[in-house]
Amino acid sequence: MVIIHAVLHTMEDKQPPIANGYIRFEQGVITALGTMDDYRPQPQEEIFDAQGQPLYPGFVDAHTHLGLFGDSLTFEGEDGNEDTDPITPHVRAIDAINPLDGYFAEALSAGITTVITGPGSANPIAGQMAAVKTGGKRIDKMIVQAPVGIKFALGENPKSTYNDKDQTPVTRMATAALIRETLCKAQRYYREQCRYEQDPENEDEPEQDMKAAALLPLFRREIPAHFHVHRADDIFTAIRIANEFELDYVLVHATEAHLVYDELLDERLRGILSGPILTDRSKPELHHQSPKAAGILSRAGLPTAIVTDHPETPLPYLLLCAAVAVREGMDRDEALRAVTIMPARICGIDHRVGSLAVGKDADCVLYDGDPLDITKRPLAVFLNGRAVKTAICDNV
């Protein structure tokens, strides 16, 4: 397939839009793009005429719980928090995601083609997150990367969860202590595993430990730790722990980060997943929640993505969140990058998604005007090179 006469917003390193462009897909991958002056038709090529409308990469939400908290269900569909044990790094989101949850189709129809989804924040160490496409029937065929990160949580949520059970942790001190204890054990397991791999004839293979094994990708720096944090003091506890164990890390929510952004500029964090903002301040640690936060962080030079935290804010409203951020002072182009290339880059999946470039997945969205205009909706959505929604055809 080839899309012609489109305004290509590639989101590649602030590259200006290609005013009259084309983009070609083959076997689900982008194989060529450029101006119409460079376009050469190929035999039997399916052509989609964009008629001058803007084309964007499929939108990316870097923090959701899509498919783990069932739409319109209570306990029967609540699979996001294994709160019988505060330390569960070995649980995998892909074993609980329900691709037939109605919000997958709604997200795809809204042009959101990739999400990071995973466990909630009841546990200090909650489990393995996954990057998945929003179209499909079987999760194994929808995975972009799994695991893509390990979920950690600080602050009120683990405190509240285990206070109700009269079980550790009920303080921030104990939450951090449990995380450190687990990471210490996993670090020792990692060193034993490294010695065995380097000299299997003389070293014993460490006894299998699923919790420790699940954390090995962190120590290999293959994936980051995703720290759920709201208050500034919890942000700095996350940084302290990550630095102690030399982990790559991402700050999730970081509700008070805009109040202390100057203290974050010299830290080696991968980025901040800012949001949700279309919610009430439902607990004390959200006291400083502000729709201005993403703009403040972005202007300061901190890598920032905008997230819904679905189902806290329903996933189809991701672009509305970006529009509110622009209204509250965020640069418009940065807001669009915050729902495309920035979340992909922060989460380490930008080699697959987040921008329009040769070799990346053929996920893109054709809009009837400005995607940040709440009255507009996609004219067409392409997932892995296949039209799943157009003005005349809807296969979602």
Sequence and secondary structure as in RCSB ss.txt:
>XXXX:A:sequence
MVIIHAVLHTMEDKQPPIANGYIRFEQGVITALGTMDDYRPQPQEEIFDAQGQPLYPGFVDAHTHLGLFGDSLTF
EGEDGNEDTDPITPHVRAIDAINPLDGYFAEALSAGITTVITGPGSANPIAGQMAAVKTGGKRIDKMIVQAPVGI
KFALGENPKSTYNDKDQTPVTRMATAALIRETLCKAQRYYREQCRYEQDPENEDEPEQDMKAAALLPLFRREIPA
HFHVHRADDIFTAIRIANEFELDYVLVHATEAHLVYDELLDERLRGILSGPILTDRSKPELHHQSPKAAGILSRA
GLPTAIVTDHPETPLPYLLLCAAVAVREGMDRDEALRAVTIMPARICGIDHRVGSLAVGKDADCVLYDGDPLDIT
KRPLAVFLNGRAVKTAICDNV
>XXXX:A:secstr
 EEEEEEE   STT   EEEEEEEEETTEEEEEEEGGG    TT  EEE TT EEEE EEEEEE TTTB TT SG
GGB S  TTSSB TT BGGGT  TTSHHHHHHHHTTEEEEEE   SSSSEEEEEEEEES  S GGGTEEEEEEEE
EEE SHHHHHHHHTTT S  SHHHHHHHHHHHHHHHHHHHHHHHHHHH TTTS      HHHHHTHHHHTTSS E
EEEE SHHHHHHHHHHHHHTT  EEEEE TTGGGSHHHHTTS   EEEE   SS   SGGGTT  TTHHHHHHHT
T  EEE  TTTTS GGGHHHHHHHHHHTT  HHHHHHTTTHHHHHHTT TTTSSS  TTSB  EEEESS TT TT
  EEEEEETTEEEE SS B  
